[in-house]
Each structure stands twice: as structure tokens, then as C-alpha cells.
Amino acid sequence: MRILILGGDGFCGWPTSLHLSARGHDVVIVDNLARRSADLELEAESLTPIRPLGERRAAWKELTGRDVGFARIDVAQDYDELRDLLAELRPEAIVHFAEQRAAPYSMKSPRHKRYTIDNNVNATHNLLAALVEVELDAHVVHLGTMGVYGYGGGMQIPEGYLRVQVDASDGSQVEQEILYPANPGSVYHLTKTMDQLAFAFYNKNDGIRVTDLHQGIVWGTQTHETRIDERLINRFDYDGDYGTVLNRFLMQAAIGYPLTVHGTGGQTRAFIHIQDTVRCIELAIESPPAPDERVQIFNQMTEVHRVIDLAEIVSRLTGADIDLVDNPRKEASENDLVVVNRSLLDLGLDPITLEEDLLREVSEIAVRYKDRCDLDKIPARSQWVRHKPEPARKLATGADEPVPAPA
């Protein structure tokens, strides 16, 4: 199958590109290398050393004999180039990762908020408009987020659609399914809710086939393919803007830095390992919606944990202390989360559970590259609101006072 990977140089895009290439698909990456530019802006490199994309692709060719193509296109800005590439390649599936993916980055400043809206919304709309213009019936697989649902409310979260009953004019009740009411918690999450509406419209109006994957927080770094050679290694972001919570805990434990838990740690979130991410993308590609079917939505997650429970698991396994710090986000201090995720399991996903791979991640990545860590980049400094109440007293495990960062 001919597959276009938009954003194929990123944290999820790169291992997905290799995974699909290894399965025999003809893969072409489209990327403007914006994530690498963000490293320069933030002066925060991946904990793992990331090779230039050309070197990565050459290494994959050397090791496997398979080509991964590349076109440097800004999907959000270079509409004509994107349209022409679609017309030339006529891909059968398009995996859409080409969006700024970090909630903290999206909240850093008005400039970052505007960039996230401009980039993410334009990228999605340019893709949909171009598909219509070139009359291409390609299956779009989009990496969304569980964050479109919000957190809490005591309801079981369905896979995208909520069955409701509304009163009709004759006094009877009409039953229908609607998109689950959006409740974004950041500008980044806001763009993903806007994506949902764009997909729904172009599906209804133009018959564009879409699978929207509402993904949980990704943990882990390596997949089967990225482990083959160090030149193929995937990103390991640990900084306060792009680092995901569990990967940050693993890195902090590796260097003897207290695990930074925001607020009480009572926030409950959905998680998935990066190996399961690439497998879910493959399963979605292999299971496209029918030509006249509505947007297909899968909840791409495998387990649910409270943040404090994750910290305690890492602390128990590594001996790291836990430090409760002020929460920079505007969110409930605690929440419940019950999620339906049957679709991908029914398609054949065999989930990697948290504790199975945890020690491997610590020893293989975090410890090996800990000397590349910049301690100044660990704290999460992006604030959701300008003025916040006084923070609660910060206590670390086994301590009476806050634990300072290592000198």
C-alpha cells in the first residue's frame, strides 16, 4: 500500500514510518522539521541523540533494503505543494501527525497559542481540501487525543459518539448519536476538537474517509524497528513542554532528581506504549470505514492510572523521591476516568502493560543517556493562567520539607 506519513519525523511519526515500511508498505514522509526547530527554540534536545532525517533514512535503507521517501513540505502553509504531491503519488492511506503536539507548548504565550491554532487547524484543513481538489479517495488516519473529551464528569467515555434523546416537536423523543461534547483543556486540545468538526463536515459533504484515533498519553521511546540501530533511535523528550509525564518520571529517576508531581497527583489519565501506538496505526489503516460511513473514532489507549500512582510505581522500582509541586495547569486536582476502548482490542491489539516494560525503559534509555540531560529544562514553566492561588506546601516522599533540585 502507498502510505503518506504527514509529520513522519516526529516522536510518533518516525517509529510509525519504520513500522509500516517494515510491513512492506511504500512509505513517504512529509515533514517541515518543525519539531527539530522547536528544540532550537527551547534549547532542549531529546535525551536520545537524534540523527538528521537523511541519515536516518539512509540507515534504514542500509539495514533493510527498503526506501522511505521524503518531501519537505509545510502542510499548514504549502498548500500547492501538498496538493501536487497527493496528485502525483495517489496514496491509498494518509497518516496525519502534522500538528504541534504539546499542550504546555501551546500555552506558553500568545504567540505559541496562535502558532498552534494556525499550524494545526490549517494543516488538517489543507489536507482535506486538497483531497477533494485532486479527487483522491484516500483513507485519512488522524492522531487525535483523549483530551478532546475532558476529564471527569463521572461518565464512561464512549468511542467518539454519544447516544442522546431529544424532544421532537410532536412531543415524542428522537434518538440519535452525536459527537461526544468537547471539553478541551489547552489550546492544543482545542485544535483537536476543531479537527473533529472538520472531519465530520468533509466526510458528510465530500465522502472523505477518516479514522480519528483519540490517543492517551504515550510512554516509552523505542519500538522493534528503532531498536535495530542507534541511528534509528526515537525521541525521548523530558523537558517541561514536550516531555510526557511517565517518560519524565523515568528520566528523573535515572539522574536522581525527585519525581515532579503536579498538584496532588490525583489527575487520572489514559496511557499507551509507543509500540502499541504504531500497531494501532497499522490496525486502523487495515480497517478503513466504508465509502459512505461516518468518521470512525477509536479510543487509542490501553490503561488508566492516577499520576501519583505512576510516581509511586517508579519510586518503588528505583528508589526516587516524589516532590509535589504547584500545578501549572488549570484542571481539577482529582478526577475519575472510565474509557471504552473495545474497537482496537477487537481488531487484534495485544496491549503492553505498564510494569512489563518499565525497567527496560529506565535501563536502556534514561540511564544510558542521562549525561545529555539539562536539569534546567526539567521544570514545567508554561502557565495556563497568569494569576494562580498560592500553591500547596510541597512535600517529597519521606521528607518534611520540599526537596531541592540537585545541584
N, C-alpha and C positions, 0 to 999 in steps of 0.2 A: 504494500500500500504506500502511496506517496503521502507523506505527512509533513506539514509545515509546523514548526515549533516557534511561536512568537515569544520572545524573551527566553530563548534557549541557552543563554549563557549564565543564567541566574541559579539561585540555590535549589529551586525545584526543577527549573528548565533544563539545566545541564545533565543531571542524572536521568531525567526522563528521555532526553535526546539519545543518550547512550543505550538506555534500556530498550527503546523502540528500535534503534539501529541493530542491536544485538539480536532482536527477534526477527530480523530480516526485512524490516521496512526501509524504504528510501526516505531519509530524513534530511530536511533543510532547516537550519536555524535562521531566524530573523531576529536581529537584536541591534540596538544602538549603543550598547555597552554602558547604559546609564547607571547600572549598579556599580560598575568599576569607577565611574565618575563620582558617585556618592562616597566611595572610600576616600577619594582625594579630598572631597569637600569636608568630610567629617574627621579626616586624618585618623581613621580607624580601619585598619586592614583586617581581613579574615585571619582567624587564628591559624588556619592552614594556609600554606603558600599556594596561591592560585596562579597558574601559568597563563600567558597570553592565549587568547582563543585559538589563534592559528597554530600554536604549539600543541594545544590540547587536541585539536582535530587531527594534526599530523601524527600524534602519538596513537590515537585511536585507529587511524589508517594503518600505521606500522604494526600494531598489535593484533588487529582483527582482519585487516584487508578490506574494511568497509569505509566508504566515504560518508562524511556528514557535511553537507553543503552549508554555505553561509552567505547571507545577504545583509549588509549593514544598512538598515532602514529604521528610521524613527516612525513607528506605526502611528503615533499620535499626530505627527506633523507631515510626514512624507506620503500623502495620500496617493499621488500619481504613481510613485514607485511601488507602493504596496499593491495597488490595482493592477499594474502591469505585471508584477511578479505572479499574482494569482492567475492572470490570464495566460501567462507563459507556462507555469508549472501545472496548473489544474489539479491541485492536491485533492485527495479524497477525504482527508481529515485535517483539521487545523486545531492545534492545542494553543490556547491563549493564556500565556503567562505575562504578557507585555504590560504590566501595571506596577506602579510603585507599591510595594507590598507591606510597608511597615506603618503601623498605627502611630507609634511615637514620632517617627519622622514626619508624618502628616500633620502633627500638632505642634511642631517646633516653633513656627512663626507664621504670620500671614502669608509670606512668600511660599513656605512649604505647603500650606493648605491650598493655595491657589495652584501650585505646580501639581499637586496630587489630583485635584479635580481636573485640571486641563489635560494632564497626561492620561489618566485612567479612563475618563469618560470619552475623550477624543479617540483613544486607541480602540476601544470597543466599538464606538460608532463608525469609525473609519473602516474597520474590518467588515461590519455588517453592510454598510453602504457599498463597499467595493464588491462584495459577493453578489449583491443584487445587480450592480452595474455590469459585471462580466458574466452574469447568468451562470454562476458556478454553484452546483448543488454539493457543497462540501459540508461535512459534519463538524460543527464547532464544539470543541470540548473546552470549557472555561473553568479556570481555577478560581472559585469564589471563596467564601469564608462562612464559618458558623456564626461569625459576629453579626451577620445581617439580621439574625433572629433576636439579638439582645440576649440578656441572661436573666434568669429568674422568672417570676410570674406563676410558678407552681404548675405550669402546663407541660405535658410531654410534647416535645418539638417534633413535628412530622417532617417528612422529606419534601419540603418546599411548599406544599399546598395544605390549606386548612379548609375542612368541610364546615360550612356555615348554613344557617337557615335564616331567611329574611322574609319579612311580611310582604305579601303581594297586595295589590290594590283591591282585590276582591275579599280580603280578609284571610285568605289561605296562606300557607307558608311554602316558599320555594327554597329548595336545597341546591347549593352549588359549591364548587371548590374555588377558592381564591388563593393568591399568593399569601403566604403567612405574613402578617403585618410586620413591616420592617421596624427595627429599633436599633439603629447604628450607634456605636459608642465612640466613634472618632471620624475624622474626615475620610480616612482610608476606608472604613466600613461604610460610610455614606456612599462612596463611589461604587461599592459592590452592590448596594441596593439599587442604585441608578442603572447599573448593568442589567439587573433583573428585569427592569421595565423595558429597557432597550431590546433585550432578547424576546420578551413577550410580544412586543409590537412587531418586530421583524419576523417573528415566527407566524403571527396571525396574518400579517399583511403580505408577506413575501414567501412564506413557507420555508424560511431558513431553519435548518435542523440544528438544535442546540442541546447539549448536555451541560448543565451547570453543577459543578461539584462544590458543595459547601463544606470546605475543609476545616478541620480542627487545627490546633497549634502543632506544628511539625517539630519533632525531636529527632536526634541522631544526625549524622552527616554522611556516612558512606552507604553506598549500595553495592551490589555484586560487581557492577561494571566499574565504578570509580575506585574500587579496591585493587584493580588489576595492576595499576602502575601509579606512582606518585604524581606523574604529570597529569593524571586524570582526576586527582583528588577534588572533592567538593568543598564548598564554602563551609566555614564554621564561624558564624557571627556571634560575638559575645558582648558587643557594645550595647549601650543603653537604648539605642534607636532601632537597630536591626536584630539584635540577639533575641531569640525566643527563650522563654522562661527556663525550660529544663536544660537546654544547652548552656545557658548562662550559669545555672547551678553547677553543672558538671565541670565547667571551666573554673569556676570559683573554688570548687573543692580541690581541683588539681593544683592550684597555686597557693592553697592555704588561706584564701580570702573568705570571710564569712558569707554565707548564702543570703543574698539580699531579698527579703520577702516584703512586698509592698503591703502596707496596712497590716491587717490581722492574718492575711493569707487565706481567708475564708472564701476567696473567689474560686468558684468551680468552673473548670474549663474542659473542653474536649481535646483529645490528643491523638496523634497518628505518627508512626515512624516513617522516615523518608523512604525506606524501601517499600512500605505499603503505599505511599503516595504514588510512586512510579507504577506500581502494579495496578492501582485504581485507575490511573490514566489509561493504561492498556485495556483494562476491562471495559471502561467507558467507550473507548474507540471501537472495540469489538461488538458493542451493543448499542448501536445508534437508534434514535427514535425513528418511527415510521414517517414517511413523507408528510402525512397530514396530522402528525401527532404534536401535541403541545410541547413546550420546553420540558425536557426531562431533568429532574433535580434529584441528586443523590447527596445524602449526608456522608461526607468522606471523613470518618473518624472511627476509632476503634475502642477507645476507653475514655472515662471521665474521672478526673481527680481534682481535689482541692489543692491549691498552690502550697499551702502549709504542709499537706500530706506528702507532696513531692519533695519538699525541702527536708522533711524528716526521713524519707527514704534515702536520699542522698547523704544526709548527715549520718544515718545509721551505717551505711556502707563505707563511708570514707572518713568519718570522724570530724567532719566540718561543723563549725558552729553556725547558728542561724541568727541573723540580725533582722529584726523588724524595723523597717524604715518607712518614712512618710510615703503614701501612695500618690504619685503624680497624676493619676487618672481620676476622672470624675465617674465613680461607679459605686455600687453597693459594696459594703465591706464583706458581705457574705451572700451567697446565692445557691440555690439548687439548680441542677441541670439534668434533665432526663431527655435523651435523644433517641429517635428511631433511626437505625442505620441498616435495615434489612437488605436493601437493594444490592449493595456491593457484596455483602456476605453471600447472598443468593447467587450472585454471578461467579462466585468462586474465591473471594478474598479470604485468605487464611492469616489472621492478624498476628503481628509481632507484638507481644505484650511487653509492658514497661520493664519489668525486672529481668527479663530474659537477656536483654541486650545492653543493660545499663553499665555493667562493669567493663564490658568490651569498649564501650564508647569512652569511658574515663581513661582506660589504659592505652587505647590505640590512638586516640586523637588528642584529648585535652592534655594528658601528661607529656606526650611526645613533643608537642609544640608550645608548651607553656612559656618558654622563653620569648615567644613572639607577642605575649600579652602586654598591653599598655594599661596599667592599673587606672590611669586617669579616665579611660573610656568606659569603665565598668558601670559607674552610677547612671541611672536613668534621669536625665535632666529636662526632658521635654515635659512641660506642664500643660495639662488640659485647660486649666483656668488660671487667670492672673493672680487672683487672691483666694487663698485657701485658709480654712481654720487652722489653729495651732495643731501640729501633729501630736499623736500619742507618744508617750515615752518609749524609746527604742530599747528593747532588751534582746540580748543574744542568749542562745541556749546555754544554760549553766552559768550565766553571768548576771550581776546585779545592775550593771551599767552598760551603755552602748559599747559595742566593740569597734574600735577604730580600724580603718583600713590599714593593711600592712605598709610599713614604711618602704 
